[in-house]
């Protein structure tokens, strides 16, 4: 929510966060409770970031809902499912499990 400046006739200026839809409506002063109209007391605060930090935020924003893209050549074989060979499966042993069938 943005912050807006208000000027209370009795207490002076104060700042409050409000929804943008209510920017032009008066706000009750936190000190005395009187309605204070919105006042423009200074220049708006513009947030600035260095380029590296802005790029990091952009990458995080994209990665939140975007699928990952591979950065390697197509057909490299690292992402494809691999079939297991007889050597990969190993030899089953039922010596420690006498209740198992087969072997």
Jmol script that loads the backbone (N, CA, C; Angstrom):
load data "model"
ATOM      1  N   UNK A   1       0.835  -1.168   0.000  1.00  0.00           N
ATOM      2  CA  UNK A   1       0.000   0.000   0.000  1.00  0.00           C
ATOM      3  C   UNK A   1       0.891   1.246   0.000  1.00  0.00           C
ATOM      4  N   UNK A   2       0.480   2.259  -0.746  1.00  0.00           N
ATOM      5  CA  UNK A   2       1.263   3.489  -0.761  1.00  0.00           C
ATOM      6  C   UNK A   2       1.053   4.315   0.499  1.00  0.00           C
ATOM      7  N   UNK A   3       2.001   5.170   0.770  1.00  0.00           N
ATOM      8  CA  UNK A   3       1.912   6.076   1.918  1.00  0.00           C
ATOM      9  C   UNK A   3       1.540   7.463   1.414  1.00  0.00           C
ATOM     10  N   UNK A   4       0.653   8.124   2.134  1.00  0.00           N
ATOM     11  CA  UNK A   4       0.204   9.468   1.782  1.00  0.00           C
ATOM     12  C   UNK A   4       0.433  10.404   2.961  1.00  0.00           C
ATOM     13  N   UNK A   5       0.643  11.675   2.645  1.00  0.00           N
ATOM     14  CA  UNK A   5       0.818  12.707   3.666  1.00  0.00           C
ATOM     15  C   UNK A   5      -0.517  13.380   3.920  1.00  0.00           C
ATOM     16  N   UNK A   6      -0.770  13.669   5.194  1.00  0.00           N
ATOM     17  CA  UNK A   6      -1.988  14.369   5.612  1.00  0.00           C
ATOM     18  C   UNK A   6      -1.588  15.515   6.523  1.00  0.00           C
ATOM     19  N   UNK A   7      -2.417  16.563   6.544  1.00  0.00           N
ATOM     20  CA  UNK A   7      -2.130  17.726   7.379  1.00  0.00           C
ATOM     21  C   UNK A   7      -3.304  17.966   8.321  1.00  0.00           C
ATOM     22  N   UNK A   8      -3.088  17.697   9.598  1.00  0.00           N
ATOM     23  CA  UNK A   8      -4.111  17.948  10.620  1.00  0.00           C
ATOM     24  C   UNK A   8      -4.025  19.424  11.005  1.00  0.00           C
ATOM     25  N   UNK A   9      -5.166  20.154  11.022  1.00  0.00           N
ATOM     26  CA  UNK A   9      -5.117  21.576  11.393  1.00  0.00           C
ATOM     27  C   UNK A   9      -4.619  21.795  12.825  1.00  0.00           C
ATOM     28  N   UNK A  10      -4.833  20.849  13.725  1.00  0.00           N
ATOM     29  CA  UNK A  10      -4.433  21.034  15.125  1.00  0.00           C
ATOM     30  C   UNK A  10      -3.062  20.439  15.432  1.00  0.00           C
ATOM     31  N   UNK A  11      -2.765  19.232  14.908  1.00  0.00           N
ATOM     32  CA  UNK A  11      -1.541  18.512  15.279  1.00  0.00           C
ATOM     33  C   UNK A  11      -0.401  18.647  14.267  1.00  0.00           C
ATOM     34  N   UNK A  12      -0.709  18.971  13.033  1.00  0.00           N
ATOM     35  CA  UNK A  12       0.333  19.093  12.025  1.00  0.00           C
ATOM     36  C   UNK A  12       0.336  17.901  11.070  1.00  0.00           C
ATOM     37  N   UNK A  13       1.403  17.770  10.284  1.00  0.00           N
ATOM     38  CA  UNK A  13       1.449  16.724   9.255  1.00  0.00           C
ATOM     39  C   UNK A  13       1.725  15.337   9.828  1.00  0.00           C
ATOM     40  N   UNK A  14       1.201  14.326   9.134  1.00  0.00           N
ATOM     41  CA  UNK A  14       1.492  12.925   9.452  1.00  0.00           C
ATOM     42  C   UNK A  14       1.371  12.112   8.169  1.00  0.00           C
ATOM     43  N   UNK A  15       1.928  10.913   8.192  1.00  0.00           N
ATOM     44  CA  UNK A  15       1.933  10.023   7.038  1.00  0.00           C
ATOM     45  C   UNK A  15       1.203   8.740   7.406  1.00  0.00           C
ATOM     46  N   UNK A  16       0.432   8.217   6.442  1.00  0.00           N
ATOM     47  CA  UNK A  16      -0.310   6.973   6.683  1.00  0.00           C
ATOM     48  C   UNK A  16      -0.357   6.148   5.406  1.00  0.00           C
ATOM     49  N   UNK A  17      -0.408   4.848   5.558  1.00  0.00           N
ATOM     50  CA  UNK A  17      -0.565   3.939   4.419  1.00  0.00           C
ATOM     51  C   UNK A  17      -2.042   3.660   4.228  1.00  0.00           C
ATOM     52  N   UNK A  18      -2.494   3.806   2.979  1.00  0.00           N
ATOM     53  CA  UNK A  18      -3.907   3.584   2.654  1.00  0.00           C
ATOM     54  C   UNK A  18      -4.011   2.966   1.278  1.00  0.00           C
ATOM     55  N   UNK A  19      -5.114   2.305   0.986  1.00  0.00           N
ATOM     56  CA  UNK A  19      -5.327   1.791  -0.375  1.00  0.00           C
ATOM     57  C   UNK A  19      -5.411   2.946  -1.370  1.00  0.00           C
ATOM     58  N   UNK A  20      -5.042   2.687  -2.596  1.00  0.00           N
ATOM     59  CA  UNK A  20      -5.064   3.727  -3.623  1.00  0.00           C
ATOM     60  C   UNK A  20      -6.477   4.250  -3.872  1.00  0.00           C
ATOM     61  N   UNK A  21      -7.480   3.425  -3.661  1.00  0.00           N
ATOM     62  CA  UNK A  21      -8.861   3.846  -3.879  1.00  0.00           C
ATOM     63  C   UNK A  21      -9.290   4.923  -2.884  1.00  0.00           C
ATOM     64  N   UNK A  22      -8.580   5.051  -1.758  1.00  0.00           N
ATOM     65  CA  UNK A  22      -8.949   6.021  -0.724  1.00  0.00           C
ATOM     66  C   UNK A  22      -7.964   7.179  -0.628  1.00  0.00           C
ATOM     67  N   UNK A  23      -7.178   7.424  -1.687  1.00  0.00           N
ATOM     68  CA  UNK A  23      -6.123   8.441  -1.603  1.00  0.00           C
ATOM     69  C   UNK A  23      -6.662   9.858  -1.384  1.00  0.00           C
ATOM     70  N   UNK A  24      -7.865  10.161  -1.893  1.00  0.00           N
ATOM     71  CA  UNK A  24      -8.374  11.520  -1.814  1.00  0.00           C
ATOM     72  C   UNK A  24      -9.302  11.765  -0.619  1.00  0.00           C
ATOM     73  N   UNK A  25      -9.608  10.740   0.144  1.00  0.00           N
ATOM     74  CA  UNK A  25     -10.506  10.892   1.297  1.00  0.00           C
ATOM     75  C   UNK A  25      -9.730  11.370   2.524  1.00  0.00           C
ATOM     76  N   UNK A  26     -10.350  12.210   3.356  1.00  0.00           N
ATOM     77  CA  UNK A  26      -9.665  12.630   4.587  1.00  0.00           C
ATOM     78  C   UNK A  26      -9.464  11.435   5.526  1.00  0.00           C
ATOM     79  N   UNK A  27      -8.495  11.560   6.393  1.00  0.00           N
ATOM     80  CA  UNK A  27      -8.174  10.494   7.348  1.00  0.00           C
ATOM     81  C   UNK A  27      -8.180  11.080   8.754  1.00  0.00           C
ATOM     82  N   UNK A  28      -8.644  10.305   9.718  1.00  0.00           N
ATOM     83  CA  UNK A  28      -8.659  10.760  11.113  1.00  0.00           C
ATOM     84  C   UNK A  28      -7.228  10.882  11.619  1.00  0.00           C
ATOM     85  N   UNK A  29      -6.938  11.985  12.254  1.00  0.00           N
ATOM     86  CA  UNK A  29      -5.609  12.237  12.814  1.00  0.00           C
ATOM     87  C   UNK A  29      -5.355  11.259  13.958  1.00  0.00           C
ATOM     88  N   UNK A  30      -4.167  10.631  14.015  1.00  0.00           N
ATOM     89  CA  UNK A  30      -3.889   9.699  15.110  1.00  0.00           C
ATOM     90  C   UNK A  30      -3.760  10.401  16.467  1.00  0.00           C
ATOM     91  N   UNK A  31      -3.518  11.718  16.474  1.00  0.00           N
ATOM     92  CA  UNK A  31      -3.353  12.447  17.728  1.00  0.00           C
ATOM     93  C   UNK A  31      -4.672  12.915  18.327  1.00  0.00           C
ATOM     94  N   UNK A  32      -5.475  13.609  17.494  1.00  0.00           N
ATOM     95  CA  UNK A  32      -6.697  14.205  18.048  1.00  0.00           C
ATOM     96  C   UNK A  32      -7.981  13.605  17.474  1.00  0.00           C
ATOM     97  N   UNK A  33      -7.895  12.842  16.390  1.00  0.00           N
ATOM     98  CA  UNK A  33      -9.068  12.196  15.812  1.00  0.00           C
ATOM     99  C   UNK A  33      -9.839  13.058  14.826  1.00  0.00           C
ATOM    100  N   UNK A  34      -9.423  14.300  14.597  1.00  0.00           N
ATOM    101  CA  UNK A  34     -10.104  15.176  13.633  1.00  0.00           C
ATOM    102  C   UNK A  34      -9.776  14.731  12.211  1.00  0.00           C
ATOM    103  N   UNK A  35     -10.698  14.998  11.292  1.00  0.00           N
ATOM    104  CA  UNK A  35     -10.450  14.660   9.896  1.00  0.00           C
ATOM    105  C   UNK A  35      -9.355  15.557   9.331  1.00  0.00           C
ATOM    106  N   UNK A  36      -8.352  14.930   8.744  1.00  0.00           N
ATOM    107  CA  UNK A  36      -7.231  15.663   8.155  1.00  0.00           C
ATOM    108  C   UNK A  36      -7.238  15.447   6.649  1.00  0.00           C
ATOM    109  N   UNK A  37      -7.205  16.516   5.864  1.00  0.00           N
ATOM    110  CA  UNK A  37      -7.172  16.353   4.412  1.00  0.00           C
ATOM    111  C   UNK A  37      -5.799  15.911   3.944  1.00  0.00           C
ATOM    112  N   UNK A  38      -5.763  15.318   2.782  1.00  0.00           N
ATOM    113  CA  UNK A  38      -4.489  14.879   2.205  1.00  0.00           C
ATOM    114  C   UNK A  38      -3.700  16.104   1.790  1.00  0.00           C
ATOM    115  N   UNK A  39      -2.398  16.069   2.024  1.00  0.00           N
ATOM    116  CA  UNK A  39      -1.510  17.178   1.676  1.00  0.00           C
ATOM    117  C   UNK A  39      -0.317  16.629   0.915  1.00  0.00           C
ATOM    118  N   UNK A  40       0.171  17.425  -0.011  1.00  0.00           N
ATOM    119  CA  UNK A  40       1.383  17.048  -0.741  1.00  0.00           C
ATOM    120  C   UNK A  40       2.515  17.856  -0.121  1.00  0.00           C
ATOM    121  N   UNK A  41       3.297  17.185   0.716  1.00  0.00           N
ATOM    122  CA  UNK A  41       4.336  17.864   1.492  1.00  0.00           C
ATOM    123  C   UNK A  41       5.724  17.723   0.878  1.00  0.00           C
ATOM    124  N   UNK A  42       5.897  16.776  -0.008  1.00  0.00           N
ATOM    125  CA  UNK A  42       7.210  16.579  -0.604  1.00  0.00           C
ATOM    126  C   UNK A  42       7.100  15.774  -1.884  1.00  0.00           C
ATOM    127  N   UNK A  43       8.228  15.552  -2.493  1.00  0.00           N
ATOM    128  CA  UNK A  43       8.267  14.766  -3.722  1.00  0.00           C
ATOM    129  C   UNK A  43       8.004  13.302  -3.397  1.00  0.00           C
ATOM    130  N   UNK A  44       7.395  12.566  -4.315  1.00  0.00           N
ATOM    131  CA  UNK A  44       7.155  11.141  -4.046  1.00  0.00           C
ATOM    132  C   UNK A  44       8.470  10.377  -3.957  1.00  0.00           C
ATOM    133  N   UNK A  45       8.461   9.351  -3.164  1.00  0.00           N
ATOM    134  CA  UNK A  45       9.638   8.512  -2.989  1.00  0.00           C
ATOM    135  C   UNK A  45       9.705   7.513  -4.138  1.00  0.00           C
ATOM    136  N   UNK A  46      10.761   7.577  -4.908  1.00  0.00           N
ATOM    137  CA  UNK A  46      10.954   6.646  -6.014  1.00  0.00           C
ATOM    138  C   UNK A  46      12.077   5.694  -5.629  1.00  0.00           C
ATOM    139  N   UNK A  47      11.740   4.441  -5.608  1.00  0.00           N
ATOM    140  CA  UNK A  47      12.719   3.435  -5.218  1.00  0.00           C
ATOM    141  C   UNK A  47      13.618   3.115  -6.398  1.00  0.00           C
ATOM    142  N   UNK A  48      14.901   3.141  -6.169  1.00  0.00           N
ATOM    143  CA  UNK A  48      15.857   2.796  -7.225  1.00  0.00           C
ATOM    144  C   UNK A  48      16.701   1.608  -6.798  1.00  0.00           C
ATOM    145  N   UNK A  49      17.045   0.776  -7.761  1.00  0.00           N
ATOM    146  CA  UNK A  49      17.871  -0.401  -7.491  1.00  0.00           C
ATOM    147  C   UNK A  49      19.024  -0.439  -8.476  1.00  0.00           C
ATOM    148  N   UNK A  50      20.126  -1.017  -8.057  1.00  0.00           N
ATOM    149  CA  UNK A  50      21.212  -1.203  -8.994  1.00  0.00           C
ATOM    150  C   UNK A  50      20.837  -2.318  -9.978  1.00  0.00           C
ATOM    151  N   UNK A  51      21.491  -2.350 -11.118  1.00  0.00           N
ATOM    152  CA  UNK A  51      21.138  -3.270 -12.199  1.00  0.00           C
ATOM    153  C   UNK A  51      21.210  -4.738 -11.828  1.00  0.00           C
ATOM    154  N   UNK A  52      22.213  -5.144 -11.066  1.00  0.00           N
ATOM    155  CA  UNK A  52      22.363  -6.553 -10.699  1.00  0.00           C
ATOM    156  C   UNK A  52      21.212  -7.023  -9.812  1.00  0.00           C
ATOM    157  N   UNK A  53      20.820  -6.188  -8.886  1.00  0.00           N
ATOM    158  CA  UNK A  53      19.720  -6.570  -7.998  1.00  0.00           C
ATOM    159  C   UNK A  53      18.394  -6.610  -8.759  1.00  0.00           C
ATOM    160  N   UNK A  54      18.176  -5.648  -9.662  1.00  0.00           N
ATOM    161  CA  UNK A  54      16.961  -5.639 -10.467  1.00  0.00           C
ATOM    162  C   UNK A  54      16.902  -6.894 -11.345  1.00  0.00           C
ATOM    163  N   UNK A  55      18.046  -7.313 -11.917  1.00  0.00           N
ATOM    164  CA  UNK A  55      18.094  -8.530 -12.730  1.00  0.00           C
ATOM    165  C   UNK A  55      17.780  -9.767 -11.886  1.00  0.00           C
ATOM    166  N   UNK A  56      18.288  -9.817 -10.657  1.00  0.00           N
ATOM    167  CA  UNK A  56      18.010 -10.956  -9.779  1.00  0.00           C
ATOM    168  C   UNK A  56      16.524 -11.036  -9.454  1.00  0.00           C
ATOM    169  N   UNK A  57      15.893  -9.900  -9.176  1.00  0.00           N
ATOM    170  CA  UNK A  57      14.456  -9.894  -8.914  1.00  0.00           C
ATOM    171  C   UNK A  57      13.673 -10.346 -10.144  1.00  0.00           C
ATOM    172  N   UNK A  58      14.101  -9.923 -11.327  1.00  0.00           N
ATOM    173  CA  UNK A  58      13.417 -10.319 -12.564  1.00  0.00           C
ATOM    174  C   UNK A  58      13.519 -11.821 -12.780  1.00  0.00           C
ATOM    175  N   UNK A  59      14.689 -12.402 -12.515  1.00  0.00           N
ATOM    176  CA  UNK A  59      14.864 -13.850 -12.670  1.00  0.00           C
ATOM    177  C   UNK A  59      13.979 -14.594 -11.685  1.00  0.00           C
ATOM    178  N   UNK A  60      13.927 -14.148 -10.433  1.00  0.00           N
ATOM    179  CA  UNK A  60      13.083 -14.807  -9.433  1.00  0.00           C
ATOM    180  C   UNK A  60      11.616 -14.701  -9.794  1.00  0.00           C
ATOM    181  N   UNK A  61      11.204 -13.562 -10.333  1.00  0.00           N
ATOM    182  CA  UNK A  61       9.808 -13.375 -10.710  1.00  0.00           C
ATOM    183  C   UNK A  61       9.434 -14.300 -11.866  1.00  0.00           C
ATOM    184  N   UNK A  62      10.326 -14.425 -12.846  1.00  0.00           N
ATOM    185  CA  UNK A  62      10.062 -15.326 -13.969  1.00  0.00           C
ATOM    186  C   UNK A  62      10.033 -16.776 -13.522  1.00  0.00           C
ATOM    187  N   UNK A  63      10.925 -17.161 -12.629  1.00  0.00           N
ATOM    188  CA  UNK A  63      11.030 -18.566 -12.249  1.00  0.00           C
ATOM    189  C   UNK A  63       9.908 -19.016 -11.327  1.00  0.00           C
ATOM    190  N   UNK A  64       9.159 -18.094 -10.781  1.00  0.00           N
ATOM    191  CA  UNK A  64       8.096 -18.475  -9.852  1.00  0.00           C
ATOM    192  C   UNK A  64       6.997 -19.282 -10.535  1.00  0.00           C
ATOM    193  N   UNK A  65       6.678 -18.969 -11.788  1.00  0.00           N
ATOM    194  CA  UNK A  65       5.589 -19.684 -12.453  1.00  0.00           C
ATOM    195  C   UNK A  65       5.951 -20.172 -13.849  1.00  0.00           C
ATOM    196  N   UNK A  66       7.197 -20.041 -14.251  1.00  0.00           N
ATOM    197  CA  UNK A  66       7.614 -20.460 -15.582  1.00  0.00           C
ATOM    198  C   UNK A  66       8.323 -21.808 -15.523  1.00  0.00           C
ATOM    199  N   UNK A  67       8.139 -22.625 -16.540  1.00  0.00           N
ATOM    200  CA  UNK A  67       8.875 -23.893 -16.557  1.00  0.00           C
ATOM    201  C   UNK A  67      10.358 -23.647 -16.792  1.00  0.00           C
ATOM    202  N   UNK A  68      11.167 -24.548 -16.267  1.00  0.00           N
ATOM    203  CA  UNK A  68      12.605 -24.436 -16.459  1.00  0.00           C
ATOM    204  C   UNK A  68      12.964 -24.857 -17.858  1.00  0.00           C
ATOM    205  N   UNK A  69      13.890 -24.149 -18.450  1.00  0.00           N
ATOM    206  CA  UNK A  69      14.373 -24.500 -19.777  1.00  0.00           C
ATOM    207  C   UNK A  69      15.769 -25.087 -19.647  1.00  0.00           C
ATOM    208  N   UNK A  70      16.017 -26.114 -20.426  1.00  0.00           N
ATOM    209  CA  UNK A  70      17.334 -26.743 -20.400  1.00  0.00           C
ATOM    210  C   UNK A  70      18.338 -25.810 -21.058  1.00  0.00           C
ATOM    211  N   UNK A  71      19.550 -25.769 -20.523  1.00  0.00           N
ATOM    212  CA  UNK A  71      20.583 -24.907 -21.071  1.00  0.00           C
ATOM    213  C   UNK A  71      21.624 -25.718 -21.828  1.00  0.00           C
ATOM    214  N   UNK A  72      21.298 -26.957 -22.172  1.00  0.00           N
ATOM    215  CA  UNK A  72      22.255 -27.800 -22.873  1.00  0.00           C
ATOM    216  C   UNK A  72      21.684 -28.187 -24.234  1.00  0.00           C
ATOM    217  N   UNK A  73      22.481 -28.831 -25.032  1.00  0.00           N
ATOM    218  CA  UNK A  73      22.082 -29.181 -26.392  1.00  0.00           C
ATOM    219  C   UNK A  73      20.990 -30.256 -26.381  1.00  0.00           C
ATOM    220  N   UNK A  74      20.129 -30.186 -27.386  1.00  0.00           N
ATOM    221  CA  UNK A  74      19.069 -31.189 -27.509  1.00  0.00           C
ATOM    222  C   UNK A  74      19.680 -32.548 -27.837  1.00  0.00           C
ATOM    223  N   UNK A  75      19.106 -33.604 -27.310  1.00  0.00           N
ATOM    224  CA  UNK A  75      19.584 -34.955 -27.578  1.00  0.00           C
ATOM    225  C   UNK A  75      20.815 -35.336 -26.782  1.00  0.00           C
ATOM    226  N   UNK A  76      21.112 -34.633 -25.703  1.00  0.00           N
ATOM    227  CA  UNK A  76      22.324 -34.926 -24.937  1.00  0.00           C
ATOM    228  C   UNK A  76      22.184 -36.210 -24.122  1.00  0.00           C
ATOM    229  N   UNK A  77      20.955 -36.620 -23.845  1.00  0.00           N
ATOM    230  CA  UNK A  77      20.741 -37.862 -23.126  1.00  0.00           C
ATOM    231  C   UNK A  77      20.647 -37.719 -21.621  1.00  0.00           C
ATOM    232  N   UNK A  78      20.950 -36.562 -21.078  1.00  0.00           N
ATOM    233  CA  UNK A  78      20.912 -36.420 -19.621  1.00  0.00           C
ATOM    234  C   UNK A  78      19.486 -36.272 -19.095  1.00  0.00           C
ATOM    235  N   UNK A  79      18.556 -35.819 -19.924  1.00  0.00           N
ATOM    236  CA  UNK A  79      17.187 -35.608 -19.460  1.00  0.00           C
ATOM    237  C   UNK A  79      16.243 -36.728 -19.895  1.00  0.00           C
ATOM    238  N   UNK A  80      16.684 -37.575 -20.802  1.00  0.00           N
ATOM    239  CA  UNK A  80      15.837 -38.658 -21.297  1.00  0.00           C
ATOM    240  C   UNK A  80      15.811 -39.796 -20.284  1.00  0.00           C
ATOM    241  N   UNK A  81      14.690 -40.506 -20.190  1.00  0.00           N
ATOM    242  CA  UNK A  81      14.661 -41.661 -19.287  1.00  0.00           C
ATOM    243  C   UNK A  81      15.666 -42.713 -19.742  1.00  0.00           C
ATOM    244  N   UNK A  82      16.302 -43.336 -18.796  1.00  0.00           N
ATOM    245  CA  UNK A  82      17.339 -44.316 -19.096  1.00  0.00           C
ATOM    246  C   UNK A  82      16.815 -45.717 -18.808  1.00  0.00           C
ATOM    247  N   UNK A  83      17.067 -46.622 -19.712  1.00  0.00           N
ATOM    248  CA  UNK A  83      16.666 -48.014 -19.489  1.00  0.00           C
ATOM    249  C   UNK A  83      17.733 -48.711 -18.661  1.00  0.00           C
ATOM    250  N   UNK A  84      17.269 -49.490 -17.722  1.00  0.00           N
ATOM    251  CA  UNK A  84      18.193 -50.228 -16.877  1.00  0.00           C
ATOM    252  C   UNK A  84      18.632 -51.497 -17.572  1.00  0.00           C
ATOM    253  N   UNK A  85      19.904 -51.758 -17.476  1.00  0.00           N
ATOM    254  CA  UNK A  85      20.430 -53.003 -18.033  1.00  0.00           C
ATOM    255  C   UNK A  85      20.495 -54.047 -16.919  1.00  0.00           C
ATOM    256  N   UNK A  86      20.869 -55.249 -17.264  1.00  0.00           N
ATOM    257  CA  UNK A  86      20.990 -56.329 -16.280  1.00  0.00           C
ATOM    258  C   UNK A  86      22.068 -55.995 -15.246  1.00  0.00           C
ATOM    259  N   UNK A  87      23.109 -55.282 -15.672  1.00  0.00           N
ATOM    260  CA  UNK A  87      24.175 -54.911 -14.749  1.00  0.00           C
ATOM    261  C   UNK A  87      23.694 -53.894 -13.714  1.00  0.00           C
ATOM    262  N   UNK A  88      22.795 -52.986 -14.142  1.00  0.00           N
ATOM    263  CA  UNK A  88      22.282 -51.970 -13.223  1.00  0.00           C
ATOM    264  C   UNK A  88      21.365 -52.587 -12.174  1.00  0.00           C
ATOM    265  N   UNK A  89      20.599 -53.603 -12.558  1.00  0.00           N
ATOM    266  CA  UNK A  89      19.638 -54.201 -11.646  1.00  0.00           C
ATOM    267  C   UNK A  89      20.338 -55.014 -10.560  1.00  0.00           C
ATOM    268  N   UNK A  90      21.469 -55.601 -10.878  1.00  0.00           N
ATOM    269  CA  UNK A  90      22.184 -56.407  -9.899  1.00  0.00           C
ATOM    270  C   UNK A  90      21.542 -57.779  -9.752  1.00  0.00           C
ATOM    271  N   UNK A  91      22.131 -58.604  -8.964  1.00  0.00           N
ATOM    272  CA  UNK A  91      21.621 -59.947  -8.733  1.00  0.00           C
ATOM    273  C   UNK A  91      20.838 -59.928  -7.432  1.00  0.00           C
ATOM    274  N   UNK A  92      19.608 -60.420  -7.488  1.00  0.00           N
ATOM    275  CA  UNK A  92      18.796 -60.470  -6.286  1.00  0.00           C
ATOM    276  C   UNK A  92      19.219 -61.641  -5.424  1.00  0.00           C
ATOM    277  N   UNK A  93      19.335 -61.362  -4.168  1.00  0.00           N
ATOM    278  CA  UNK A  93      19.707 -62.420  -3.238  1.00  0.00           C
ATOM    279  C   UNK A  93      18.583 -62.587  -2.221  1.00  0.00           C
ATOM    280  N   UNK A  94      18.168 -63.807  -2.006  1.00  0.00           N
ATOM    281  CA  UNK A  94      17.118 -64.087  -1.025  1.00  0.00           C
ATOM    282  C   UNK A  94      17.683 -64.719   0.230  1.00  0.00           C
ATOM    283  N   UNK A  95      19.006 -64.698   0.388  1.00  0.00           N
ATOM    284  CA  UNK A  95      19.629 -65.339   1.537  1.00  0.00           C
ATOM    285  C   UNK A  95      19.199 -64.686   2.850  1.00  0.00           C
ATOM    286  N   UNK A  96      19.104 -63.372   2.868  1.00  0.00           N
ATOM    287  CA  UNK A  96      18.735 -62.718   4.112  1.00  0.00           C
ATOM    288  C   UNK A  96      17.203 -62.647   4.290  1.00  0.00           C
ATOM    289  N   UNK A  97      16.445 -63.028   3.229  1.00  0.00           N
ATOM    290  CA  UNK A  97      14.972 -62.993   3.295  1.00  0.00           C
ATOM    291  C   UNK A  97      14.443 -64.349   2.842  1.00  0.00           C
ATOM    292  N   UNK A  98      14.373 -65.308   3.730  1.00  0.00           N
ATOM    293  CA  UNK A  98      13.952 -66.649   3.317  1.00  0.00           C
ATOM    294  C   UNK A  98      12.486 -66.708   2.866  1.00  0.00           C
ATOM    295  N   UNK A  99      11.675 -65.730   3.171  1.00  0.00           N
ATOM    296  CA  UNK A  99      10.285 -65.744   2.775  1.00  0.00           C
ATOM    297  C   UNK A  99      10.073 -65.331   1.326  1.00  0.00           C
ATOM    298  N   UNK A 100      11.121 -64.726   0.662  1.00  0.00           N
ATOM    299  CA  UNK A 100      10.991 -64.288  -0.705  1.00  0.00           C
ATOM    300  C   UNK A 100      11.111 -65.462  -1.659  1.00  0.00           C
ATOM    301  N   UNK A 101      10.364 -65.437  -2.716  1.00  0.00           N
ATOM    302  CA  UNK A 101      10.441 -66.448  -3.757  1.00  0.00           C
ATOM    303  C   UNK A 101      11.354 -65.928  -4.861  1.00  0.00           C
ATOM    304  N   UNK A 102      12.029 -66.802  -5.524  1.00  0.00           N
ATOM    305  CA  UNK A 102      12.880 -66.433  -6.656  1.00  0.00           C
ATOM    306  C   UNK A 102      14.303 -66.222  -6.188  1.00  0.00           C
ATOM    307  N   UNK A 103      15.137 -65.931  -7.147  1.00  0.00           N
ATOM    308  CA  UNK A 103      16.471 -65.733  -6.680  1.00  0.00           C
ATOM    309  C   UNK A 103      17.407 -65.728  -7.738  1.00  0.00           C
TER     310      UNK A 103
END
end "model"
wireframe off; spacefill off
backbone 0.3
color backbone group
